[in-house]
């Protein structure tokens, strides 16, 4: 896992993403919980920063992330087994310029797929979910509202095995059940989450995979509301984590 960020390197003392930060410890702990050979030692490695210029001129953020991706590839080229392609994870918030970045990264021919989190600052309505698309180079760009939804799309594209999606689903339900602030019963976030959980369970059940119900059955019975299309059901064996390295 690598992080491409526009955080200004000039303010490194205040903005450094440290290995004991929430994001780094979260990825590291996920690898430990997975307890699979592919996830051994998994976590955040390279972190590439931007400059104060991107803070002043927001339009430069996409360009900076493309430059950082090129630098990341240069570093990885020195590894014994450098990755052939990458998976990009970002969001469609205007200030991040992630969709601009992924288009530039796709032109390198090293983009396997992109996952874009659909976000909104409207607390009364769910984020609009754009239609999935492909870049000019043929890389799928997949939009999601929750990480359960992202995992389901990864399953459809052969990037995750059903067992991996089950683990993501279980962990997402566990965290949601304990988050009364953001996941109140009548909140938009909870409604969207429950819908994605229902879709994921329907897809996993169709594949004969085990699912649990940590949300007290809230997601059960909602499968008829799922407009998910199963698509290609083939998956790469043993793909417990996305096999390409992730840049976000």
Secondary structure, DSSP 8 states (H G I E B T S, - for coil): -BEEEEEEGGGHHHH---TTSHHHHHHHHHHHHH-SGGGTT-S---EEEE-HHHHH-GGGHHHHHHHHHHHHHHHHTTSTT--S-EEEEEE--TTT-HHHHHHHHHTTT-EEEEEEE---S-TTS-------EE-TTS-EEEEESSHHHHHHHHHHTTSS-HHHHHHHHHHHHHHHHT-TTT--TTSHHHHHHHHHHHHHHHHHHHTT-----TTTTTTTT-GGG-----------TT-SS-SSEEE-
